[in-house]
Amino acid sequence: MLAARDLATERSPERGYRPDPRRRASARPRTAARPRSKAAWLGLWALAVLVAFSVTYRHAALTRLGYEAENLERQLAVICRLNGELEVRVSSLGAPARVQQLAQSRLGMVQPQRSIAVAMAWPAASEAGDRLAAAGGAADVGSPAGQPESDSGGMLSRLWRFVRRLTGVPAEAAAAQR
C-alpha cells in the first residue's frame, strides 16, 4: 500500500509527470459516467407505464370478449331449443287430422259423401264413327257421337275423359251401355 502511495505522488502533475501517449486508451483511468437528465428518466417511466396500461387493456378486452362469447353461446342454445319446440308445434297444428277436427267443430263443415252418382245419356255413335272404327280408324267408341279423341287433347275430350273417370266407367263399358 505504501508503494501505491509513492507511485501516485510520483505521477502527479506537480512533479512534471506526463502520461505516455503510446499507452492504450483503456488503460487510462475512467471518468465518472454522466448522470442522465430528469427528462430522460421521466420518458422511460412514461413508456413503461404506457406499456403496462396497454397490456392490461388488451387482457381486459380479451376477457370481456370471452364473456360475450359465452353469453352468445347460451343465447344460441336457448334459441335452438325454442326453434325445435316451435317446429314441433307447427307440425302438430298443420296435421290434417287436426285441421279436419277444427273445420268440423268450429266451422261446422261436414265430410263429403263417398259416392257420387252421375247419370248421363249420350246419343248413340253415328254410323260414320262406326265405319271409321271398323276400318281401323282412330275413333273412340266411348267418345260422344263417335267423335275421335285427338292426341292434342282438346277441351271437350279432356272433359269427356274427366267425366268417365268420375263415374268410374271405362270407355268400353260406356259403349256397351248405348
JOGISUL-V386017 format. One record per residue. N is the residue number from 0. PHI is phi in degrees with one decimal (none if undefined). OMEGA is omega in whole degrees, -180 to 180 (NA if undefined). Layout:
n | phi | omega
N | PHI | OMEGA
N | PHI | OMEGA
//
This chain:
n | phi | omega
0 | none | 177
1 | -64.2 | -179
2 | -67.3 | 180
3 | -68.0 | 178
4 | -68.6 | 179
5 | -63.0 | -179
6 | -66.2 | -179
7 | -68.5 | 179
8 | -73.2 | 178
9 | -68.3 | -175
10 | -92.9 | -179
11 | -74.2 | -179
12 | -65.1 | 178
13 | -66.2 | -179
14 | -88.9 | 177
15 | 87.6 | -180
16 | -81.2 | 172
17 | -124.2 | 179
18 | -70.3 | -179
19 | -73.7 | -178
20 | -69.8 | -179
21 | -79.0 | 180
22 | -68.1 | 180
23 | -69.6 | -178
24 | -71.2 | -178
25 | -72.4 | 180
26 | -79.8 | 179
27 | -69.7 | 177
28 | -66.6 | -178
29 | -79.0 | 174
30 | -90.7 | -179
31 | -65.2 | 180
32 | -67.1 | -180
33 | -72.2 | 177
34 | -70.0 | 179
35 | -72.5 | -179
36 | -76.8 | 180
37 | -65.4 | -180
38 | -65.1 | 179
39 | -66.6 | 177
40 | -62.4 | 178
41 | -62.8 | 178
42 | -63.5 | 178
43 | -64.1 | 178
44 | -64.0 | 179
45 | -63.0 | 178
46 | -64.4 | 179
47 | -63.7 | 179
48 | -65.4 | 179
49 | -62.2 | 178
50 | -63.4 | 180
51 | -63.2 | 179
52 | -65.0 | -180
53 | -66.4 | 178
54 | -65.3 | 179
55 | -64.6 | 180
56 | -62.8 | -180
57 | -64.0 | 178
58 | -64.9 | 179
59 | -65.3 | 179
60 | -65.6 | 178
61 | -64.6 | 178
62 | -63.9 | 179
63 | -61.1 | 179
64 | -65.5 | 176
65 | -63.6 | 178
66 | -65.1 | 178
67 | -63.7 | 179
68 | -64.6 | 178
69 | -63.1 | 179
70 | -63.2 | 179
71 | -65.9 | 177
72 | -65.2 | 177
73 | -64.2 | 178
74 | -63.2 | 178
75 | -63.6 | 179
76 | -63.2 | 179
77 | -65.3 | -179
78 | -66.4 | 178
79 | -64.2 | 179
80 | -64.8 | 179
81 | -63.3 | 178
82 | -61.7 | 178
83 | -62.3 | 178
84 | -63.4 | -180
85 | -68.0 | 177
86 | -63.7 | 177
87 | -63.6 | -179
88 | -66.3 | 179
89 | -62.8 | -180
90 | -65.9 | 179
91 | -73.7 | 179
92 | -71.7 | -179
93 | -92.8 | -180
94 | -65.2 | -179
95 | -58.6 | -179
96 | -64.9 | -180
97 | -69.3 | 179
98 | -63.3 | 179
99 | -64.1 | -180
100 | -64.0 | 179
101 | -67.2 | 179
102 | -63.8 | -179
103 | -75.9 | -175
104 | -81.6 | -175
105 | -88.8 | -175
106 | -98.8 | 178
107 | 74.2 | 179
108 | -76.9 | 179
109 | -123.8 | 177
110 | -69.7 | 176
111 | -70.3 | 178
112 | -71.9 | -174
113 | -72.1 | -175
114 | -100.7 | 177
115 | -122.0 | -179
116 | -104.8 | 178
117 | -124.6 | 180
118 | -111.1 | -180
119 | -135.0 | 177
120 | -119.4 | 179
121 | -107.0 | 178
122 | -66.5 | -179
123 | -61.7 | -179
124 | -64.1 | -179
125 | -71.1 | -180
126 | -65.1 | 180
127 | -65.6 | 179
128 | -67.2 | 179
129 | -66.9 | 180
130 | -65.0 | 179
131 | -64.0 | -179
132 | -67.9 | -180
133 | -68.8 | -179
134 | -81.3 | 180
135 | 87.5 | 179
136 | -74.8 | -175
137 | -98.8 | -178
138 | -75.1 | 178
139 | -99.9 | -176
140 | -66.5 | -177
141 | -85.9 | -179
142 | -83.5 | -178
143 | -62.8 | 176
144 | 54.8 | 176
145 | 68.1 | -179
146 | -73.3 | 178
147 | -69.9 | 176
148 | -82.9 | -179
149 | -82.6 | 178
150 | -70.6 | -179
151 | -71.1 | 177
152 | 70.7 | 179
153 | -63.6 | -175
154 | -65.0 | -179
155 | -68.3 | -180
156 | -68.5 | 176
157 | -65.2 | 179
158 | -62.4 | 180
159 | -62.4 | 177
160 | -63.3 | 179
161 | -65.8 | 179
162 | -64.1 | 179
163 | -62.4 | 179
164 | -67.3 | 179
165 | -65.1 | -178
166 | -78.4 | 180
167 | 76.7 | -178
168 | -103.1 | 177
169 | -70.9 | -176
170 | -61.8 | -179
171 | -66.5 | 179
172 | -70.7 | 179
173 | -66.9 | 179
174 | -70.8 | -179
175 | -71.1 | -179
176 | -71.9 | -177
177 | -76.4 | NA
//
